[in-house]
Amino acid sequence: MSVTVLVVEDDGLIRLDLADTLSDAGYDVLEAANADQAMAILQRRNDIKMLLTDIDMPGSMNGIQLAAVTAMRWPDCAI
């Protein structure tokens, strides 16, 4: 069974590269361009086991804030 990873990165080329690398390593990858999109995905899905996030992003939260909220609401999700 594959592990689902959520990649959060506002730079599309970096996000694509991360997603491709993780996919090649056998992970199922979901992508978000900012914390707001990531929160929407996290709220919809219950299979995300890992969060990989940029720190400096546009939107209502940066990556550190996203990681803190994720740790609190989804403690089984590795960050």
N, C-alpha and C positions, 0 to 999 in steps of 0.2 A: 504494500500500500504506500502510495506516495504522500509526501508531506506538502501541504498547501502553504505557500509563502505570499505575503502581500508586500510588494515593493512600492514604496512611496518616494517619488523623485520628480521634481518639477521640470528638470531638463530631459526632454524626450529622448535624446540620443543616449544619455547615461542610463535612463530607465530601460530603454530597449536593450542595451548591452548587459545590464544586470539581469534582466528577465531572461535573455538568451543564455547567459552563463548558468543561471540557476536551473533553467529548463534542461540544459545539456547535462547537468549534474543529477537530474532525475526528479527535481521538484516540480509540483504544479504551481504555476505562478499567476498571481493576479496583480494588476497594476493600477496605481492611482497617481495623479499629478499633484495632489496636495492633500493636506490633512482632512479637509472637508470631504473629499471623495473617499479617502480611506475610512473615515468614520461611517459613511453610508454603506460601504462594503462590509465593514466589520459588523454592523448592525443587522445586515441581511444574511450573513453567512455564519455558520457555526463550525466550519471545518478549517479555519485559518489557524495554523499552529506556530507561525513565525512572522514577525514584522521586521522588515528592513527599511529604514527610513532615513531620508536626508534630514539635516537639521534646519537649514535656512530655506524656508519655503514661503510663498505667498499664501494668504488665506487667514482664517481665524486662529490657527495654531501653528507653531513651529514643530519640528520633529521631536524635540525634547518634551514639549507639552503633549504631543500625540502619544509618545511612549509612556508618559505618566498616566494618561487616561486609559490607555490600553492595558497597562499593568494592573490598574485598579478594577476595570470592568471585565477584563478577560485574562485572569491570572495564569491560565494555562498556555497563553500565547508567549512564546519566546521573543525577546526583543534584541 
